[in-house]
Structures are given as structure tokens and as C-alpha cells.
Amino acid sequence: MDAIPSGEQILAGLSHALIILDTGHLITRVNPSGEALFGTSAKNLLGRRIDDVLQFSDARLQAALTEPDISLTARSVMVTSEDRKLGIVDFDIHPLASDSEWRLISLSVLPQDGPILENENPDPSDLAIRAPDILSHEIKNPLAAIRGAAQLLDRNLDESQKPLTQMITAEVERVVNLLNRMQTLSSNQPAQIKAINIHSLIDSARQSIEAATGQAVRINDKFDPSLPDALIDPEAMMQVLTNLLANAVDATKHLPSPEIRIVTRYSFGASLSAQGQTAAIRLPIQIMVCDNGPGVPPELEREIFSPFVSTKKEGQGLGLALVKKLMRDMNGRIRYDRENQEEMSRFTLFLPVAPKS
């Protein structure tokens, strides 16, 4: 029987660079792939501060190097070392599960088909959020198979069971539409806005989350029945609502008394000046999605809607960035705050009213 590889052998065999930091942000360990990436031996790296060795153009990523408790993942970012470009990498930093005083950095260099181009002064709020065409293609193929299987099943089911296959088909179509939207998010395509009753969309989003989790999700709602129709893109709004509800479910799933709340109301205060328009657009329709989960860490509150910022260890930080982009496409806005009196996280959506026909 072959001997099980040691931890040293596994570390040495990894293709991506791994760096271990101590409490003083000093490099205490680097694997051979890390030595190859930096172009120097571990002997020359050990004992040096990580922010002296590794540099990002994005200030948030640079700050993460010396934040002891932060977990952050960034995809396709340029990294340099002492003014030498190392390439475009997938970057991850998080405390070790076995001992949170130590931190692990992973750098995986992405292949480049041409010269590396970088915007020297990127605006984080304008970073494009897009899925590569090849990824979209690979996802759409199994989705087409799922939709076809659901349609075949639908023919042999009785009427009481058909709503399930119809929901599968509808959700597949929504994901395909989302993939199409992700491919064009960097463009300025106008949203397909129309007059929509937001309460019907909220009910659909609730059903979607319940189908995804396999259980009924307890949501306390307080709706304003007199609310007029909103002027929104229904596909985009459905994605916004399911994203926020999924986050709320995830934030409360381990609590003994989870609480999720949705409130709709009409407020006269909010408005915005849209590009190319002289008159401000009023945003009186509000949807509040609240939960009693732990909330966003204070150090991330200002960046929670920025790409690549996530409070989840497995997160890529695109969900809320996409929500913000979709809201702006519809001339809406989103805000996060914490209700101190009730200790609930609250995402508030501000939407325009559809004109009366």
C-alpha cells in the first residue's frame, strides 16, 4: 500500500502559491509555487511584511493584507511585487480554521492569451461584472437538458404535480436570462422596464427560495395594499429579490429563532437625477428586506455593494454588486443599514412609480 503523502509533499505539489502569515503580518511560510511566482527563494521572503512584498492597485485588497479577521476573495486582479508585475490572479485571504491568529493567502495565476492590460486608476464602483462567454455556454447546456427533462415529466404527471415541473421550467428560463444579462452587464443596454405590481414579484421570489431550499421559509410581511405599480424590469427585479431573500435565509439558518421580514411602503422623500434627464426621478416605492442575522461587519459596510467583497468564506462578492447594478439599470437605488433598536439588518430598495395610463 502506497504511503499517504505528507503535508509537506502536498504543499510542495500545489500549482498555486500559498503564503502563511503570522499576527504581525509577516510571511512565515511560502510553498515552491510561491517562490516561482515571486521569482525568489523562500529564504528571501520569510520574515518580511506581506504588504511590502505584495501590492494591488485596488486599495481594498491592499488593506485586506493587514486586516487580521477579514475573509476576502477577488477574481482576475492584477498583482505586483516591488514594481514587478506578477500577472492576473485569483486571490484569497482568510484566517486558518484551526487557529485564527494565522492567515492563509492563495494566489492562482490565470493564463493570458495576450498582453496584460490594466487600468491604472480603476473606479471600483464601475468595475464590470460579467460572466465569460465560455462559462455561460457551459452552464446553458445542462440548463437546456434540465428544461427538456422537466417538459417530458410534465406530460406524465397529474394536474396536482404539474406546478412543480412548471416552476423548474420557469426557473431555468430565468437563469438563462440572467446569464444573458451577465454577459452584457458591462454595456449600457437599457432595462426592459414596464409597470409591475411588486407584491406579485415578492410572492414569486418567496416561492423560488422555498423551492431552492426544499422547505417553507418563514417570512413576516407588512405590505401596503394601496401601493401603485412600480416602473421596473421584472426579470431584473426578480433577481434582486431572490438574491436578498437568499442572503437573509443564509444569514439566519443557524439561529434558534430566525426572523425574516419584508415591508413595502410609499415614501415621498427619495429621488435621483438620472443621466441625460433634467428632472429628478422620484423613488417613492420602498421594499425593505430585513433579517435578524449577524449583519455586515462594520469594516465592510461601505464596500458591501462593491465587486469581490464578501462576508462569506465561499463567496465571490458578486451577488450584491450585481443587485446594485440591476437597481441602477432600472433607475432605482439600494441602501444597507442596521436597525439598532430591533437588531436587524435591512436592505431598502427605492423604486420609481409607473406613470398612470
C-alpha positions in Angstrom: 0.0 0.0 0.0 1.4 3.4 -1.0 2.3 5.8 1.8 0.0 8.8 2.3 1.7 12.0 1.1 2.9 14.2 4.0 1.6 17.8 4.4 5.0 19.0 3.1 4.6 17.0 0.0 1.1 18.2 -0.6 2.1 21.8 -0.1 5.1 21.4 -2.5 2.8 19.8 -5.1 0.2 22.6 -5.3 0.2 24.6 -8.5 -0.9 27.8 -6.9 1.1 30.0 -4.5 0.3 29.7 -0.7 1.6 32.1 1.9 1.1 31.8 5.7 1.2 35.0 7.8 1.6 35.4 11.5 0.0 38.0 13.8 2.5 40.7 12.7 1.6 40.2 9.0 5.0 38.6 8.4 5.5 35.8 6.0 6.2 32.6 7.9 5.8 30.1 5.1 5.7 30.0 1.3 5.4 27.0 -0.9 7.5 26.3 -4.1 4.8 27.7 -6.4 5.0 30.9 -4.3 8.8 31.1 -4.8 8.3 30.6 -8.5 5.6 33.4 -8.6 7.8 35.9 -6.8 11.0 34.8 -8.6 13.0 34.4 -5.4 13.6 31.8 -2.7 11.6 31.3 0.5 14.7 32.4 2.4 14.4 35.9 0.9 10.7 36.1 1.7 10.4 34.8 5.2 10.1 37.4 7.9 9.0 40.2 5.5 5.7 42.1 5.8 3.3 40.9 3.3 2.2 44.4 2.2 5.9 45.1 1.4 6.1 42.1 -0.9 2.6 42.1 -2.4 0.8 45.1 -4.0 -2.7 45.6 -5.5 -4.0 48.6 -7.3 -7.3 48.3 -5.5 -6.9 49.8 -2.1 -9.4 47.5 -0.5 -7.4 44.4 -1.5 -4.2 46.0 -0.3 -5.9 46.8 3.1 -7.1 43.2 3.4 -3.4 42.0 3.6 -3.1 43.5 7.1 -6.7 43.0 8.4 -6.4 40.1 10.9 -10.1 38.9 10.8 -11.1 39.6 7.2 -12.0 36.8 4.7 -11.9 38.1 1.1 -11.9 36.6 -2.4 -11.1 38.5 -5.5 -11.1 37.2 -9.1 -8.9 38.2 -12.0 -7.0 41.0 -10.3 -3.6 42.4 -11.2 -0.9 41.8 -8.6 2.7 43.3 -8.4 5.7 42.7 -6.2 8.1 45.6 -5.7 7.1 47.3 -9.0 7.3 44.0 -10.9 4.0 42.7 -12.4 3.4 39.1 -11.4 0.2 38.7 -13.6 -3.5 38.4 -13.1 -4.5 36.1 -10.3 -7.4 34.8 -8.3 -6.7 36.0 -4.8 -8.0 34.6 -1.5 -7.1 35.5 2.1 -8.7 34.1 5.3 -7.8 33.1 8.9 -6.9 29.5 9.4 -9.8 27.5 10.7 -7.6 25.6 13.2 -6.0 28.8 14.6 -7.5 32.2 13.6 -4.3 34.1 14.6 -2.7 32.7 11.5 -3.8 33.6 8.0 -3.5 31.9 4.6 -3.1 33.7 1.3 -3.7 31.9 -2.0 -2.6 33.3 -5.4 -3.6 31.4 -8.5 -2.2 32.8 -11.7 -4.6 32.9 -14.6 -3.4 32.1 -18.2 -3.1 35.1 -20.5 -3.7 34.9 -24.3 -2.2 38.3 -24.9 -0.5 41.2 -23.3 -1.6 42.1 -19.8 -3.6 45.4 -19.8 -4.5 47.2 -16.6 -6.4 50.4 -15.9 -4.0 52.3 -13.6 -6.8 54.2 -11.9 -9.9 51.9 -11.8 -13.1 53.2 -10.3 -14.2 50.3 -8.0 -17.9 51.2 -8.4 -17.6 51.0 -12.2 -15.9 47.6 -12.3 -17.7 45.4 -14.9 -19.5 42.3 -13.6 -19.7 39.8 -16.4 -19.6 36.1 -16.9 -17.1 34.8 -19.5 -18.8 33.6 -22.7 -17.4 30.1 -22.3 -18.8 29.8 -18.7 -22.2 30.9 -19.9 -22.1 28.3 -22.7 -21.2 25.5 -20.3 -24.0 26.5 -17.9 -26.6 26.8 -20.6 -26.1 23.3 -21.9 -27.1 21.5 -18.7 -29.9 24.0 -18.2 -31.3 23.1 -21.6 -31.2 19.4 -20.6 -33.0 20.2 -17.3 -35.7 22.2 -19.0 -36.2 19.4 -21.6 -36.5 16.7 -18.8 -39.0 18.9 -16.9 -41.1 19.3 -20.0 -41.1 15.5 -20.6 -42.0 14.8 -17.0 -44.8 17.3 -17.2 -46.6 15.2 -19.9 -46.9 12.2 -17.5 -47.9 14.0 -14.3 -51.3 14.7 -12.9 -52.5 18.2 -12.6 -51.6 18.5 -8.9 -47.9 17.8 -9.6 -47.5 19.9 -12.8 -46.9 23.2 -10.9 -43.5 21.7 -9.8 -42.3 21.0 -13.3 -43.6 24.3 -14.5 -41.6 26.0 -11.7 -38.5 24.2 -12.8 -39.0 25.3 -16.4 -39.7 28.9 -15.3 -36.6 29.0 -13.1 -34.4 27.6 -15.8 -35.6 30.3 -18.2 -34.9 32.9 -15.5 -31.3 31.6 -15.0 -30.7 31.6 -18.8 -32.0 35.2 -18.9 -29.7 36.0 -16.0 -26.7 34.6 -17.9 -27.6 36.6 -20.9 -27.7 39.7 -18.7 -24.4 38.9 -17.1 -22.8 38.8 -20.5 -24.0 42.3 -21.3 -23.7 44.0 -17.8 -20.7 46.0 -18.9 -22.7 47.5 -21.7 -25.3 50.3 -21.3 -28.3 48.3 -22.6 -31.5 49.9 -21.3 -33.5 47.8 -18.9 -36.8 46.4 -20.2 -38.9 48.4 -17.8 -42.7 48.2 -17.5 -45.5 48.7 -14.9 -45.4 45.8 -12.4 -47.1 45.0 -9.2 -44.1 44.4 -6.8 -46.2 42.3 -4.4 -46.7 39.6 -7.1 -42.9 39.6 -7.7 -42.2 39.3 -4.0 -44.5 36.2 -3.8 -42.7 34.7 -6.8 -39.3 35.3 -5.2 -40.6 33.7 -1.9 -41.7 30.6 -3.9 -38.4 30.4 -5.7 -36.5 30.5 -2.4 -38.7 27.8 -0.9 -38.3 25.6 -3.9 -34.5 26.1 -3.7 -34.2 25.3 0.0 -36.8 22.5 0.0 -38.7 24.0 2.9 -41.1 26.7 3.7 -39.3 30.0 4.6 -41.0 31.9 7.4 -41.2 35.5 6.2 -43.2 38.1 8.1 -44.6 40.6 5.6 -46.2 44.0 6.0 -47.4 45.2 2.7 -49.0 48.5 1.7 -52.0 47.2 -0.4 -52.5 50.7 -1.9 -49.0 50.8 -3.4 -49.1 51.8 -7.1 -47.3 49.8 -9.8 -43.5 50.2 -10.0 -41.7 51.1 -13.2 -39.1 48.2 -13.3 -37.7 45.4 -15.3 -39.5 42.3 -13.9 -36.6 39.8 -14.7 -34.0 42.1 -13.0 -36.3 42.8 -10.0 -36.9 39.0 -9.6 -33.2 38.5 -9.4 -32.7 41.3 -6.9 -35.4 39.9 -4.6 -34.3 36.3 -4.8 -30.7 37.4 -4.1 -31.7 39.4 -1.0 -34.0 36.7 0.3 -31.4 34.0 -0.2 -28.9 36.1 1.7 -31.4 36.5 4.5 -32.1 32.8 4.7 -28.4 32.0 4.8 -27.8 34.6 7.5 -30.5 33.2 9.8 -30.3 29.5 9.1 -28.4 28.6 12.3 -30.3 30.9 14.6 -32.7 29.4 17.2 -35.4 32.0 16.3 -34.8 33.2 12.7 -36.8 36.1 11.5 -37.1 37.5 8.0 -39.3 40.4 7.3 -40.4 42.2 4.1 -42.0 45.6 4.3 -43.4 47.7 1.4 -44.4 51.3 1.8 -44.8 54.6 -0.1 -42.5 57.4 0.9 -42.3 60.9 -0.6 -38.6 61.6 0.2 -36.2 59.8 -2.2 -35.3 61.0 -5.7 -32.4 60.9 -8.0 -31.1 62.8 -11.0 -30.7 60.3 -13.9 -28.0 60.8 -16.6 -29.4 62.6 -19.6 -32.5 63.9 -17.8 -33.0 67.3 -16.3 -35.9 66.5 -13.9 -35.2 64.3 -10.9 -36.8 60.9 -10.8 -38.8 60.3 -7.7 -38.4 56.9 -5.9 -41.3 56.7 -3.5 -41.8 52.9 -3.6 -39.7 51.2 -1.0 -39.2 47.5 -0.4 -37.3 46.5 2.8 -35.8 43.1 3.3 -34.8 42.6 6.9 -33.3 39.7 8.9 -32.0 39.2 12.5 -28.8 37.6 11.3 -25.3 38.8 12.4 -25.3 41.5 9.7 -22.4 43.0 7.8 -19.1 43.6 9.7 -18.7 47.4 10.3 -15.4 47.5 8.3 -17.2 46.1 5.2 -20.4 48.2 5.4 -19.2 50.9 3.0 -17.9 48.3 0.5 -20.7 45.7 0.6 -22.0 46.6 -2.9 -18.5 46.6 -4.5 -17.4 43.7 -6.6 -15.2 41.0 -4.9 -16.3 42.0 -1.3 -18.0 39.2 0.5 -18.8 38.2 4.1 -18.9 34.5 3.2 -15.8 32.4 3.1 -17.1 30.7 -0.1 -18.5 33.9 -1.6 -17.1 35.7 -4.7 -18.6 39.0 -3.8 -20.7 39.4 -6.9 -24.2 39.0 -5.6 -24.8 42.4 -4.0 -22.6 44.1 -6.7 -25.0 42.6 -9.3 -28.0 43.8 -7.2 -26.7 47.3 -7.2 -26.1 47.3 -11.0 -29.5 45.9 -11.7 -31.2 48.5 -9.5 -29.3 51.4 -11.2 -30.3 50.0 -14.6 -33.9 50.4 -13.5 -33.2 54.0 -12.2 -33.6 52.6 -8.7 -31.3 52.5 -5.7 -30.4 50.2 -2.8 -29.2 51.0 0.7 -28.0 48.9 3.6 -28.3 49.8 7.3 -28.8 48.2 10.7 -31.9 48.8 12.8 -30.2 49.3 16.2 -33.5 49.1 18.1 -34.5 45.7 16.7 -31.0 44.5 15.8 -32.0 43.6 12.3 -30.1 44.0 9.0 -32.1 46.0 6.5 -31.7 46.3 2.7 -34.0 49.0 1.3 -34.9 49.2 -2.4 -36.1 52.6 -3.8 -38.1 52.3 -7.0 -39.9 54.7 -9.4 -43.6 54.7 -9.9 -45.1 53.7 -13.2 -47.0 56.6 -14.9 -50.8 56.3 -14.9 -52.1 55.2 -18.3 
